[in-house]
Amino acid sequence: MPKRVTDEHRKKQDAIAKKYAAARGLHLELAPGGTFSPVDFVLRESASYGARPAEVLEVKCRNYTSTAFQTIWLEERKAANLRRWAHVFDCPGIFLVEWSDGVLRWIDVDDAVAAAGGQPVVRRRTDRDDAADTDLVYEVPISSMRGLTALTM
């Protein structure tokens, strides 16, 4: 099975999350459990101990442009984890993506699932050397996502 998260990939995710957190005026931290956490990051209202979570994030960095495809895949398992954590913390779960052309877009996980029609589909990755690399995904229309400048919730 291919290693999906390399150190370089994690650094890119960190940079993307930092941009988003700065634009939102929130404190960014790696989700509890680090790389083994079911979500990537937690945003809090402040860095103070015990500060209330404001958002939980799933971050993707894509090595193709934002106009290459009309949809972006959100794995059903990741959407379920994001929804679960958002419910537990009583805050939004955000799916955040940056493409190779620097475009950064985001969407609330519930809106992403709805925009994808509510039903996941099976898709196979063709950019990895593994014929069995299939996932159950939501095909989220990129047009349904908000740009970094559209940060009002």
C-alpha positions in Angstrom: 0.0 0.0 0.0 1.4 3.4 -0.9 2.4 5.8 1.8 -0.2 8.6 1.4 1.2 11.2 3.8 4.9 12.1 3.4 6.8 14.6 5.4 6.7 17.0 2.4 2.9 16.5 2.1 2.4 17.2 5.8 4.4 20.5 5.5 2.2 21.6 2.6 -0.9 20.8 4.6 0.5 22.8 7.6 1.1 25.8 5.3 -2.4 25.6 3.9 -4.0 25.3 7.3 -1.9 28.3 8.6 -3.1 30.5 5.7 -6.7 29.6 6.5 -6.3 30.0 10.3 -4.7 33.4 9.8 -7.5 34.5 7.5 -10.1 33.3 10.1 -8.2 34.9 13.0 -8.1 31.6 14.9 -5.4 29.6 16.6 -4.3 26.5 14.7 -3.2 23.2 16.3 -2.6 19.7 15.1 -5.5 17.5 16.0 -5.1 15.3 19.1 -3.3 12.1 18.0 -1.2 13.9 15.4 -0.7 12.0 12.2 -2.9 9.2 13.6 -5.9 11.5 14.2 -9.0 11.0 12.1 -9.0 14.8 11.3 -6.0 17.0 10.5 -6.4 20.2 12.6 -8.4 21.9 15.2 -8.9 25.7 15.2 -9.5 27.4 18.5 -10.7 30.8 19.4 -7.5 31.4 21.3 -4.3 29.7 22.3 -5.4 29.7 25.9 -5.6 26.3 27.6 -9.1 24.9 27.3 -10.1 27.4 24.6 -13.3 26.2 22.8 -12.8 24.6 19.3 -14.1 26.8 16.6 -13.6 24.5 13.6 -12.1 21.1 12.7 -10.2 20.8 9.4 -9.5 18.2 6.8 -6.8 19.6 4.5 -5.9 18.5 1.0 -3.2 19.7 -1.3 -3.6 18.8 -4.9 -0.8 18.6 -7.5 -3.0 19.7 -10.3 -4.8 23.0 -11.1 -8.2 24.0 -9.7 -9.6 24.0 -13.3 -8.3 20.5 -14.2 -11.5 18.8 -12.9 -15.0 20.0 -12.0 -15.1 18.0 -8.8 -12.8 17.1 -5.9 -13.0 13.8 -4.0 -13.7 13.8 -0.3 -13.3 10.3 1.1 -16.5 9.1 2.8 -14.5 7.9 5.8 -12.9 11.4 6.2 -16.2 13.1 5.8 -17.7 10.8 8.5 -14.8 11.6 10.8 -15.0 15.3 10.2 -18.8 15.2 10.9 -18.3 13.2 14.1 -15.6 15.6 15.4 -17.7 18.6 14.4 -20.6 17.2 16.3 -18.6 16.4 19.4 -17.0 19.8 19.5 -20.2 21.5 18.4 -18.4 23.5 15.6 -18.2 23.4 11.9 -16.2 20.7 10.1 -14.3 22.2 7.2 -12.9 20.5 4.1 -10.1 22.7 2.8 -8.2 22.3 -0.5 -5.3 24.1 -2.2 -4.5 23.3 -5.8 -1.1 23.6 -7.6 -2.2 27.0 -9.0 -2.5 28.5 -5.5 -6.3 28.5 -5.5 -7.5 27.7 -1.9 -11.2 26.8 -1.4 -13.2 25.5 1.5 -16.6 24.1 2.3 -18.5 22.9 5.4 -18.5 19.1 5.4 -22.3 18.9 5.5 -22.6 21.3 2.5 -19.9 19.2 0.7 -21.9 16.0 1.2 -25.1 17.7 0.1 -23.4 19.3 -3.0 -22.2 15.8 -4.0 -25.7 14.5 -3.9 -25.5 12.8 -0.5 -24.3 9.4 -1.9 -20.7 8.4 -2.1 -19.4 6.5 -5.1 -16.4 4.1 -5.6 -13.5 5.7 -7.5 -10.0 4.4 -8.3 -6.8 6.6 -8.2 -4.9 6.3 -11.5 -1.9 8.4 -10.4 -0.6 5.8 -8.0 0.9 2.5 -9.0 -1.7 0.4 -7.3 -4.7 -1.1 -9.1 -6.4 -1.7 -5.8 -6.2 1.9 -4.6 -10.0 2.6 -4.5 -12.0 4.7 -2.2 -15.6 5.5 -1.4 -15.8 9.2 -2.1 -18.1 12.2 -2.4 -17.5 14.0 -5.7 -17.8 17.6 -4.4 -18.3 20.2 -7.2 -15.4 22.7 -6.9 -17.9 25.5 -7.8 -19.8 24.8 -4.5 -16.7 25.6 -2.5 -15.8 29.1 -1.2 -12.6 31.0 -1.9 -10.3 32.0 0.9 -11.6 35.6 0.7 -15.2 34.3 1.3 -14.7 33.5 5.0 -18.1 34.4 6.4 -19.8 31.3 7.6 
